[in-house]
Amino acid sequence: MTSDEASAQASAQAGAEATVRSDDRRHVFHSWSAQGLINPLPIEGALGSWFWDYTGKRYLDFSSQLVNVNIGHQHPRLVAAIQEQAARLCTVAPSFANDKRGEAARLIAELAPGDLNRVFFTNGGAEANENAIRMARAHTGRHKVLSMYRSYHGSTASAITATGDPRRWANEPTAVGLVHFWGPYPYRSPFHSGSEAQETERALAHLRDTIVFEGAGTIAAVLIETVIGTNGILVPPPGYLTGVRELCDEFGIVFIADEVMAGFGRCGEWFAVDHWRVTPDLITFAKGVNSGYLPLGGVIISDPIAETFAERPFPGGLTYSGHPLACASAVASIQIFKEEGIVEHARRIGEEVIGPGLRSLAERHPSIGEVRGLGVFWALELVRNPETREPLVPYNAAGADAAPMNEVAAACKERGLWPFTHFNRVHVVPPCTVSEDEVQLGLSILDEALTVADRYVG
Ligand SMILES: Cc1ncc(COP(=O)(O)O)c(C=O)c1O
C-alpha cells in the first residue's frame, strides 16, 4: 500500500468511526446506563479471542464480551452454519415442528444430566429463568422462590426480583414471593466459618432454616447459579450442591440451576452441575449455547415437570421460541465443541495455565486477596489489606470510590487487554478456545496492571 492509499484508508476508517459514534450517541439507548455519562467504544470486528476498534487497536477479550463468546469470535464453521440456515429457512412460528429446533433440543437433552429431556427455548437468560419459575410454580402449586444474595438472574420481572445484587434495588417493588438467602462464600463467610466443610454445613443449615421459616409448603423453587458468575465466581464448596438437592427433595421444592453463565464449557464441563454430579429439576441456559451469535436461551426440563404439562397447557410462550436460525447456530456450536474438544480444552487450560498463572500473580501482588475459579471462569478478588481482607473498593462503589478499580481496568485496556471487572474483582473469563499463548499474554498484562492496585495496599 502506498502512503497515499494508507492515509485514504485511515481517513475512511475515521469517518466510519465518527458515524458509528454519532448514531450511537444520538439514537441507541444502552443497558444499565445513565445515557449521558457513557462513551461506548466503536468496535469494527473480531476474530477468535480478539476484537478491534476503528483505529486498528486490538484487544485480547478476557471478558468474552458478557461472558458469552465461549467458542470465540467469528468461528468460521459457526458463521457458515448460520449463513446456510439463513438461506434455507430463517423463521417459522413456534407451533410448527422444525428440524433445527428439534435437533438442538435433542443435542442439549443428550448432554444434560439425568432425566432432563425436554427444552423450552427462549431468547436469552432472563426469559429462561422467568419461565423456569413459571414451571416450578405450576408444577408445585406453590408461589415462593428462594434465591441467593450475590446473584444475577436477568432483568425481567421475576428474574430481577430473584437477583441478589444492586441491580434489583431500582426495580423494586416488582414480583412478589421472592426471598433471598446467603450462599457459601468461604473467603468472606456470612457464617463465620473456618473451613470449606464448615461453610457447607452452615450454609445448608441456613438454607434449611430459611425454608422452614418461610414455610416449606409455600416454596416452589430454589433458584441458584451453579457457580455464581458476575457476583464473584463463587465456586460452591464440596457437598453444598448435593445438600441443596437433598433439601429440595425433602421439602418437595424444585431445584433450578441457573447455568446461563456457568454452562456450555465455561466451567470445563458441558454443565457446571456435572462437576459435582448433581441433577437439578430445571437447568436454565443461554450465552455459551451458541456463544450469542444469535439470541438464544432456554430451560431444560425434567420428566416429572414436563409431565405436569402433558394434559394441561403451559401458560407461557414467545414468538421466537425455538427460532430456527438461533437453533441452527446451537446445533452447529455443539457439534464444533464436540469435534474440537472445546470443553476439554477449557478444563485443561484452567487447570494447567490460568489457575497456576493467577496463583503466581497472587504471590507477587499484595492486592490479590484470593484467586478462585475453574475452567475459563476465574476471579481475582482485590483487597487493600490482605490480613483484614478489606476490599479494594467498597461494595457497589461508584464515582471516586470506584477509582482504584477503574484505574486497573484502564491499565489493562491501554495495554490491549479487555478485562471483566465487577466491584473489587477482576474476572478472567476468556473464550473457552483461548490459546495458551493468549493466556500468557493476558496474564503478563494483568501483572503490569495490578501494580496499580498494589499502590492502594496499606
Ligand atoms: C447467571 C445469569 N443468569 C441470567 C442472566 C440473564 O441473561 P440475559 O442477559 O441473556 O437475559 C445472566 C446474564 O448475565 C447471568 O449471568
The ligand as an ORCA input file, in Angstrom:
! r2SCAN-3c Opt
* xyz 0 1
  C     -26.347    -16.266     35.766
  C     -27.138    -15.422     34.812
  N     -28.453    -15.618     34.710
  C     -29.209    -14.887     33.868
  C     -28.659    -13.891     33.103
  C     -29.523    -13.070     32.183
  O     -29.292    -13.422     30.852
  P     -29.750    -12.437     29.680
  O     -28.942    -11.209     29.794
  O     -29.475    -13.247     28.436
  O     -31.211    -12.185     29.848
  C     -27.279    -13.649     33.183
  C     -26.647    -12.579     32.378
  O     -25.542    -12.184     32.591
  C     -26.497    -14.434     34.065
  O     -25.186    -14.227     34.208
*
